[in-house]
Amino acid sequence: MTINQRISAFNQLAQLFKYITNKTLPTCEALKTKFESLDETIGYAISDAEAYNNWFTKENVFFALDNWAEALTTSNLAEWVKDYPMATTPKNVGIIMAGNLPLVGFHDLLSVILAGHNALIKTSSKDDKLMAFVIQFLQGIDEEFQTIIQTVERLEGFDAVIATGSNNTARYFEQYFSKVPNIIRKNRTSVAVLNGTETLEDFKALGDDIFRYYGLGCRNITKIYFKSEEQIPTFFENIMDWGNIVINHPKYANNYDYNRAIYLLGKDDFLDNNFVLLKKDQNLHSPIAVVNYEIYEDLDQVKSFLNENQDQIQCVVGHDMKDNPNYVEFGKTQTPTLTDYADNIDTLKFLAEI
């Protein structure tokens, strides 16, 4: 299968995602008919995804599909891969996927296929329904995908591995897959550094960076550096639109109640706006429904600390942070492009060199 055929298949997938989220039909009559015939299957896939993982609300699934629909245009994909030679001898690349966000492992699958390799996929039980639907659709476009993409219970016969997990599982992965080329991903999170020049729109966008997907992703902001205490009321006021969305989700609400009770019992220093806890804490990582914060005086010290802890950070937001390699604009952490690689490791470059 040529690179153009592979790109075409993923572009058809993008058109399907557009159809799912806003019923936009393609101009191709054959695709129109095919998409409309999939209505029942689509409905089952989305409802099953939420039934098996309550974090996967319809709204969050649609948000993820919309992002991928924007990314998977023919021009975007062609531009992305143009500097990477497609493999002449396909290798079997094992992919151990995470499941914290809808289709969070899709970028790895896309990378492996466009690099010219075969994908052996170990899906997460938290995100196997949507991924199975995507794979089934691709295999329906071209039978060759039935060989190129295989879902497995146990990885065997692999030439390279891309594995995503926690810091604990990463140690196991590093040992188990040490004899083959590998990318082993660990826990990361994202931070914001505020300097006092933020607009109300910046604060609202920051709310998106914090609460989209209920804060479950490595691109969600879990730590804020405020220039002064006076910024906090403005911050709380401008994230209020997220209040009803998150606190009415049972799992999020349970986390909020639990962490609030723990902090009260421990007499910890925190602020509360009835749907998120703002806790004074030096840690970059925070529990669900909690955002850690510090008040800083020296911006250079903050920058130095973030640079020293690059291995824990995926995104950095803030007007003064444009020189940081992980810099992202306010409100953009959850809309990554094709070149926004997890753990900042160029997956296509890795796949071109195995």
C-alpha positions as CSV (number, residue, x, y, z in Angstrom):
1,M,0.0,0.0,0.0
2,T,1.5,3.3,-1.0
3,I,1.8,6.4,1.2
4,N,-0.9,8.1,-0.9
5,Q,-3.3,5.3,-0.3
6,R,-2.6,5.4,3.4
7,I,-3.1,9.1,3.6
8,S,-6.3,8.8,1.6
9,A,-7.7,6.2,4.1
10,F,-7.0,8.5,7.0
11,N,-8.6,11.4,5.2
12,Q,-11.7,9.3,4.7
13,L,-11.6,8.7,8.5
14,A,-11.5,12.4,9.0
15,Q,-14.6,12.9,6.9
16,L,-16.3,10.2,8.9
17,F,-15.4,12.0,12.1
18,K,-17.0,15.2,10.7
19,Y,-20.1,13.2,9.8
20,I,-20.3,11.8,13.4
21,T,-19.9,15.2,15.1
22,N,-22.0,17.5,12.9
23,K,-23.6,15.3,10.2
24,T,-21.5,16.9,7.5
25,L,-21.7,14.5,4.5
26,P,-18.8,14.2,2.0
27,T,-19.3,15.1,-1.7
28,C,-18.4,11.6,-2.7
29,E,-21.7,9.7,-3.2
30,A,-20.1,6.3,-2.3
31,L,-18.9,7.7,1.0
32,K,-22.2,9.4,1.7
33,T,-24.0,6.1,1.4
34,K,-21.4,4.3,3.4
35,F,-21.5,6.8,6.3
36,E,-25.3,6.8,6.5
37,S,-25.2,3.0,6.6
38,L,-22.9,3.2,9.6
39,D,-25.3,5.4,11.8
40,E,-26.3,2.5,14.0
41,T,-22.8,1.2,14.4
42,I,-21.5,4.7,15.2
43,G,-24.2,5.1,17.9
44,Y,-23.3,1.8,19.5
45,A,-19.6,2.7,19.5
46,I,-20.1,6.0,21.2
47,S,-22.6,4.7,23.8
48,D,-20.4,1.7,24.5
49,A,-17.4,3.9,25.0
50,E,-19.2,5.8,27.8
51,A,-20.8,2.7,29.3
52,Y,-17.4,1.1,29.8
53,N,-15.6,4.3,30.7
54,N,-17.9,7.0,32.3
55,W,-15.2,9.7,31.7
56,F,-15.8,9.3,27.9
57,T,-18.9,11.5,27.7
58,K,-20.4,12.2,24.3
59,E,-19.2,15.8,24.5
60,N,-15.6,14.8,25.1
61,V,-15.7,12.1,22.4
62,F,-17.0,14.6,19.9
63,F,-14.3,17.1,21.0
64,A,-11.6,14.5,20.3
65,L,-13.1,13.5,16.9
66,D,-13.4,17.2,15.9
67,N,-9.7,17.7,16.6
68,W,-8.8,14.7,14.5
69,A,-11.0,15.7,11.7
70,E,-9.2,19.0,11.5
71,A,-5.8,17.3,11.6
72,L,-6.3,14.4,9.1
73,T,-6.6,16.5,6.0
74,T,-4.7,15.3,3.0
75,S,-2.5,18.4,3.0
76,N,-1.7,18.2,6.7
77,L,-0.8,14.5,6.5
78,A,1.3,15.0,3.3
79,E,3.2,17.9,4.9
80,W,3.8,16.0,8.1
81,V,5.4,12.9,6.5
82,K,7.2,14.6,3.5
83,D,10.6,14.7,5.3
84,Y,10.5,11.0,6.5
85,P,11.1,8.2,4.1
86,M,8.5,5.4,4.1
87,A,9.9,2.0,5.2
88,T,10.7,-0.3,2.3
89,T,10.8,-3.3,4.6
90,P,7.9,-3.0,7.1
91,K,8.7,-3.8,10.7
92,N,6.2,-5.0,13.3
93,V,5.7,-2.2,15.8
94,G,4.0,-3.0,19.1
95,I,1.8,-0.2,20.5
96,I,0.7,-0.4,24.1
97,M,-1.9,2.3,24.3
98,A,-3.1,4.5,27.2
99,G,-6.8,4.9,27.8
100,N,-7.2,8.1,29.8
101,L,-8.7,10.1,26.9
102,P,-10.8,9.2,23.9
103,L,-8.5,7.8,21.1
104,V,-5.4,8.9,23.0
105,G,-3.4,6.2,21.3
106,F,-4.5,7.1,17.8
107,H,-1.5,9.3,17.1
108,D,0.8,6.3,17.6
109,L,-1.3,4.1,15.3
110,L,-1.3,6.9,12.6
111,S,2.4,7.4,12.9
112,V,3.2,3.7,12.5
113,I,1.0,3.3,9.5
114,L,2.2,6.4,7.7
115,A,5.8,5.3,8.4
116,G,5.1,2.2,6.4
117,H,5.2,-0.3,9.2
118,N,2.7,-2.8,10.7
119,A,0.9,-2.1,14.0
120,L,0.4,-4.7,16.7
121,I,-1.9,-2.9,19.1
122,K,-2.5,-3.7,22.7
123,T,-5.5,-1.4,23.5
124,S,-6.4,-0.1,26.9
125,S,-9.6,-1.6,28.3
126,K,-10.6,2.0,29.0
127,D,-10.5,2.9,25.3
128,D,-11.0,-0.2,23.3
129,K,-14.5,0.5,21.9
130,L,-13.6,3.6,20.0
131,M,-10.3,2.2,18.8
132,A,-12.0,-1.0,17.6
133,F,-14.5,1.1,15.6
134,V,-11.7,3.1,14.0
135,I,-9.7,0.0,13.1
136,Q,-12.8,-1.7,11.7
137,F,-13.5,1.3,9.5
138,L,-9.9,1.4,8.1
139,Q,-10.0,-2.3,7.4
140,G,-13.2,-1.8,5.5
141,I,-11.5,0.8,3.3
142,D,-8.7,-1.6,2.2
143,E,-8.3,-5.3,3.0
144,E,-4.5,-4.7,3.3
145,F,-5.2,-3.0,6.7
146,Q,-6.3,-6.3,8.0
147,T,-2.6,-7.4,7.8
148,I,-1.1,-3.9,8.6
149,I,-3.2,-3.4,11.7
150,Q,-3.7,-6.2,14.2
151,T,-5.2,-6.0,17.7
152,V,-3.5,-8.5,20.1
153,E,-3.9,-9.6,23.7
154,R,-0.2,-10.1,24.1
155,L,2.6,-8.5,22.2
156,E,4.7,-11.1,20.3
157,G,7.0,-10.9,17.2
158,F,7.6,-7.2,17.5
159,D,10.6,-5.4,16.1
160,A,10.0,-2.1,18.0
161,V,7.7,-0.9,20.7
162,I,5.9,2.3,21.7
163,A,4.4,2.0,25.2
164,T,2.6,4.5,27.3
165,G,1.9,4.0,31.0
166,S,2.6,5.3,34.5
167,N,6.0,5.9,36.0
168,N,5.7,2.5,37.7
169,T,4.8,0.6,34.5
170,A,7.5,2.4,32.6
171,R,10.1,0.7,34.7
172,Y,8.7,-2.6,33.7
173,F,8.4,-1.6,30.1
174,E,12.0,-0.4,30.0
175,Q,13.3,-3.7,31.2
176,Y,10.9,-5.9,29.2
177,F,11.5,-4.1,25.9
178,S,15.1,-3.2,26.4
179,K,16.3,-5.4,23.5
180,V,14.4,-3.6,20.8
181,P,14.1,0.1,19.7
182,N,11.5,1.6,22.0
183,I,9.7,4.7,23.1
184,I,8.6,4.4,26.7
185,R,6.3,7.2,28.0
186,K,5.8,8.2,31.6
187,N,3.5,10.5,33.6
188,R,3.6,14.1,32.5
189,T,1.5,17.2,33.3
190,S,1.2,20.8,32.2
191,V,1.6,24.2,33.9
192,A,0.6,27.8,33.5
193,V,2.7,30.8,34.5
194,L,0.7,34.0,34.9
195,N,2.4,37.5,34.9
196,G,-0.6,39.8,35.5
197,T,-1.1,40.9,31.9
198,E,-3.7,38.1,31.2
199,T,-7.0,39.2,29.7
200,L,-10.4,37.8,30.7
201,E,-10.3,35.7,27.5
202,D,-6.9,34.2,28.6
203,F,-8.5,33.2,32.0
204,K,-11.5,31.6,30.2
205,A,-9.1,29.7,27.8
206,L,-7.1,28.6,30.9
207,G,-10.3,27.0,32.1
208,D,-10.4,24.9,28.9
209,D,-6.8,23.8,29.5
210,I,-7.6,22.7,33.0
211,F,-11.0,21.1,32.7
212,R,-11.3,19.6,29.2
213,Y,-11.5,15.8,29.6
214,Y,-12.0,16.5,33.4
215,G,-8.3,17.1,33.8
216,L,-7.3,13.5,33.0
217,G,-4.6,14.2,30.3
218,C,-1.0,15.0,30.4
219,R,-1.8,18.2,28.5
220,N,-4.2,19.4,31.3
221,I,-2.9,22.1,33.5
222,T,-2.4,21.0,37.1
223,K,-0.2,23.7,38.4
224,I,-0.5,27.5,38.2
225,Y,2.2,30.1,39.1
226,F,0.5,33.3,40.0
227,K,2.3,36.6,40.1
228,S,0.1,37.8,43.0
229,E,-2.8,36.7,45.2
230,E,-4.9,39.4,43.5
231,Q,-5.2,37.3,40.3
232,I,-7.0,34.4,42.1
233,P,-10.5,36.0,42.3
234,T,-10.3,36.8,38.6
235,F,-9.2,33.3,37.8
236,F,-12.1,31.8,39.8
237,E,-14.6,34.2,38.2
238,N,-13.6,33.4,34.7
239,I,-13.6,29.6,34.9
240,M,-17.2,29.4,36.2
241,D,-18.6,28.2,32.9
242,W,-16.9,24.8,33.6
243,G,-18.6,24.5,37.1
244,N,-21.8,22.7,36.1
245,I,-20.1,20.6,33.5
246,V,-17.5,19.0,35.8
247,I,-19.3,18.9,39.2
248,N,-22.3,17.2,37.7
249,H,-20.2,14.3,36.6
250,P,-20.3,11.7,39.4
251,K,-16.7,10.6,39.2
252,Y,-15.4,14.1,39.2
253,A,-17.7,15.1,42.0
254,N,-16.5,12.1,44.1
255,N,-12.9,13.2,43.6
256,Y,-13.7,16.7,44.5
257,D,-15.5,15.6,47.7
258,Y,-12.8,13.2,48.7
259,N,-9.9,15.6,48.2
260,R,-11.7,18.4,50.0
261,A,-12.4,16.1,53.0
262,I,-8.7,15.0,53.1
263,Y,-7.5,18.6,53.0
264,L,-9.9,19.7,55.7
265,L,-8.8,16.9,57.9
266,G,-5.2,17.6,57.3
267,K,-5.7,21.4,57.7
268,D,-4.1,22.0,54.4
269,D,-3.9,25.5,52.8
270,F,-6.4,25.6,50.0
271,L,-9.1,27.7,48.3
272,D,-12.5,26.3,47.1
273,N,-15.0,27.6,44.6
274,N,-17.4,24.6,45.0
275,F,-16.1,22.6,41.9
276,V,-12.3,22.9,42.1
277,L,-9.7,23.1,44.9
278,L,-6.8,25.5,44.5
279,K,-4.1,24.1,46.8
280,K,-0.9,25.9,47.7
281,D,1.6,23.2,46.8
282,Q,5.0,22.9,45.1
283,N,4.2,19.7,43.3
284,L,3.6,19.9,39.6
285,H,1.1,17.0,39.6
286,S,-2.3,17.3,41.4
287,P,-5.2,15.0,41.9
288,I,-8.5,15.2,39.9
289,A,-10.5,18.3,40.9
290,V,-7.4,20.0,42.4
291,V,-5.0,22.6,40.9
292,N,-1.8,23.3,42.7
293,Y,-0.5,26.8,42.9
294,E,2.3,29.0,44.0
295,I,2.8,32.8,44.2
296,Y,6.2,33.7,42.7
297,E,8.5,36.7,42.9
298,D,11.3,35.7,40.6
299,L,10.3,34.6,37.1
300,D,13.8,33.4,36.3
301,Q,13.6,31.0,39.2
302,V,10.3,29.6,37.9
303,K,11.8,29.2,34.4
304,S,14.8,27.5,35.9
305,F,12.7,25.0,37.8
306,L,10.5,24.2,34.8
307,N,13.7,23.6,32.7
308,E,15.1,21.3,35.3
309,N,11.9,19.3,35.3
310,Q,11.3,19.0,31.6
311,D,10.8,15.3,31.9
312,Q,7.6,15.9,33.9
313,I,6.1,18.5,31.7
314,Q,4.1,18.3,28.5
315,C,2.8,21.9,28.0
316,V,3.7,25.3,29.5
317,V,1.2,28.2,29.1
318,G,2.0,31.8,29.8
319,H,2.8,35.1,28.0
320,D,6.4,35.0,29.4
321,M,7.0,31.4,28.5
322,K,7.4,31.6,24.7
323,D,11.0,30.7,25.0
324,N,10.1,27.4,26.7
325,P,10.3,24.4,24.3
326,N,6.9,23.2,25.6
327,Y,5.1,26.5,25.2
328,V,1.5,26.5,24.1
329,E,-1.0,29.3,23.8
330,F,-3.8,29.8,26.3
331,G,-6.7,27.4,25.4
332,K,-4.7,25.3,23.0
333,T,-3.3,22.5,25.2
334,Q,-6.1,20.1,24.2
335,T,-5.9,20.8,20.5
336,P,-2.5,19.4,19.6
337,T,-1.3,19.3,16.0
338,L,0.3,16.3,14.3
339,T,3.8,17.5,15.4
340,D,2.9,18.0,19.0
341,Y,4.4,14.7,20.1
342,A,3.8,13.0,23.5
343,D,6.8,13.4,25.7
344,N,8.3,15.6,22.9
345,I,9.7,12.6,21.1
346,D,9.4,12.7,17.4
347,T,7.6,9.5,16.7
348,L,8.0,9.6,12.9
349,K,11.8,10.1,13.2
350,F,12.0,7.1,15.6
351,L,10.0,4.9,13.2
352,A,12.1,6.0,10.2
353,E,15.3,4.9,12.0
354,I,14.3,1.4,13.3
